Amino acid sequence: MTSAAEWMAWVYVITNSVRVLFYAPQIRAVLKCEDGAKALSIATWSFWTFANLTATLYGGFVIHDSAFCAIFAGNLACTAAVTLIAARKRFLAHRLNSKETVMPSNVEELLESARQSRRNEMKRLFGVAVSALARMVNRAFAPVSTAPVGFWIPLASHLDPEDRTGC
């Protein structure tokens, strides 16, 4: 029979692993935000990002638990994505509001151009968030003593000759 401590450990692992999925609606909402993400507290999200960074480092350097590191690296990537997207939106909104605006002659072209710019920016920011998350996961699962500098993808050139079948 498992003890209460073992049950609690599993509940902790499951809830903190699933928590990464619940950042997606927040990331999507901040990407769609058009007012400079005024409703979002950058200070709070920055602190949560810092807290997840310290938890990731604690898991790697103090308790040497790769699962713990992976969980908090995922949370770190998501909170950092929300924070960085919101900060960029706020910066761009401030920059836009500080310039004098002139009514264009063709409003439809301006609207379409703005929509296209927004779509391109959302794609770029999503790509940045995904690549940051991939780097964090790769680093969390890399061996501590031989942590690679770049991506942790096994290439055929890194394999022993007997492991290169079909390469």
C-alpha positions in Angstrom: 0.0 0.0 0.0 1.3 3.4 -0.9 1.8 6.0 1.8 0.2 9.5 1.9 3.5 11.0 1.0 3.8 8.9 -2.2 0.3 9.9 -3.2 1.0 13.6 -2.5 4.2 13.3 -4.6 2.2 11.9 -7.5 -0.5 14.6 -7.2 2.3 17.2 -7.2 4.0 15.8 -10.3 0.7 15.5 -12.2 -0.7 18.9 -11.4 2.5 20.8 -12.1 3.0 18.9 -15.3 -0.5 19.6 -16.5 -0.1 23.3 -15.5 2.0 23.9 -18.6 -1.1 23.3 -20.7 -3.1 25.9 -18.9 -0.7 28.7 -20.0 -1.9 28.3 -23.6 -5.1 30.3 -23.2 -3.2 33.1 -21.5 -0.5 33.2 -24.2 -3.3 33.3 -26.8 -5.1 36.0 -25.0 -2.0 38.2 -24.6 -1.2 37.6 -28.3 -4.7 38.8 -29.3 -4.6 41.8 -27.0 -4.6 45.1 -28.9 -4.4 47.6 -26.0 -0.8 46.9 -25.0 -1.8 44.1 -22.5 -2.8 46.7 -19.9 -4.9 44.2 -17.9 -1.8 42.0 -17.3 0.7 42.8 -14.6 4.2 42.5 -16.0 5.6 42.8 -12.5 3.6 39.7 -11.3 4.4 37.7 -14.4 8.1 38.6 -14.2 8.2 37.5 -10.6 6.5 34.2 -11.5 9.1 33.8 -14.3 11.9 34.4 -11.8 10.3 31.9 -9.3 10.2 29.2 -12.0 13.8 30.0 -12.9 14.9 29.5 -9.3 12.8 26.3 -9.0 14.5 25.0 -12.2 17.9 25.8 -11.0 17.1 24.3 -7.5 16.0 21.1 -9.2 19.2 20.9 -11.2 21.8 22.0 -8.8 20.5 21.1 -5.4 18.2 18.1 -5.6 19.5 16.8 -9.0 16.0 15.8 -10.1 15.5 15.9 -13.9 11.7 15.5 -13.7 11.5 18.4 -11.3 13.7 20.5 -13.7 11.6 19.6 -16.7 8.4 20.5 -15.0 9.6 23.9 -13.9 11.5 24.5 -17.1 8.2 24.2 -19.0 6.5 26.5 -16.5 9.5 28.9 -16.9 9.2 28.9 -20.7 5.4 29.6 -20.5 5.6 32.4 -17.9 8.6 33.9 -19.8 6.5 33.8 -23.0 3.6 35.6 -21.4 5.9 38.2 -19.8 7.9 38.9 -23.0 4.9 39.1 -25.3 3.1 41.4 -22.9 6.2 43.6 -22.5 6.6 43.8 -26.3 2.9 44.6 -26.7 3.1 47.3 -24.1 6.3 48.8 -25.6 4.7 48.8 -29.1 1.5 50.4 -27.8 3.4 53.1 -26.0 5.5 53.8 -29.1 2.4 54.0 -31.3 0.6 56.3 -28.9 3.5 58.6 -28.7 3.5 59.3 -32.4 1.1 61.7 -34.1 -1.4 59.8 -36.2 -2.8 60.9 -39.5 -5.9 59.5 -41.1 -4.9 57.5 -44.2 -6.6 58.0 -47.5 -7.6 54.4 -47.9 -8.8 52.9 -44.6 -9.4 49.4 -46.0 -5.8 49.0 -47.1 -4.6 50.2 -43.7 -6.8 47.7 -41.9 -5.7 44.8 -44.1 -2.1 45.8 -43.6 -2.6 46.0 -39.8 -4.3 42.6 -39.8 -1.4 41.1 -41.8 1.2 42.7 -39.5 -0.6 41.3 -36.5 -0.8 37.8 -38.0 2.9 37.9 -38.8 3.8 39.1 -35.3 1.7 36.4 -33.7 3.4 33.7 -35.9 6.9 35.1 -35.0 6.1 35.3 -31.2 4.6 31.8 -31.2 7.8 30.5 -32.9 10.0 32.2 -30.3 7.9 30.7 -27.5 8.0 27.2 -29.0 11.8 27.3 -29.6 12.4 28.6 -26.1 10.3 25.8 -24.6 12.1 23.3 -26.8 15.5 24.6 -25.6 14.4 24.4 -22.0 13.1 20.9 -22.3 16.3 19.7 -24.1 18.5 21.3 -21.5 16.4 19.8 -18.7 16.8 16.3 -20.1 20.5 16.6 -21.1 23.0 14.9 -18.8 24.4 17.4 -16.3 28.0 16.6 -16.8 27.9 16.7 -20.6 25.2 19.4 -21.2 25.4 20.4 -24.9 25.6 24.1 -25.9 23.1 23.8 -28.7 20.0 21.7 -29.3 20.0 18.1 -27.9 19.1 16.2 -31.0 21.1 13.0 -31.7 22.6 13.2 -35.1 24.0 10.3 -37.1 27.5 11.8 -37.0 27.4 11.6 -33.2 26.5 8.0 -33.1 28.9 5.1 -32.8 29.4 3.2 -36.2 27.4 0.2 -35.0 24.5 2.4 -34.1 24.4 4.1 -37.5 22.4 1.4 -39.3 20.6 2.9 -42.3 22.5 6.2 -42.1 
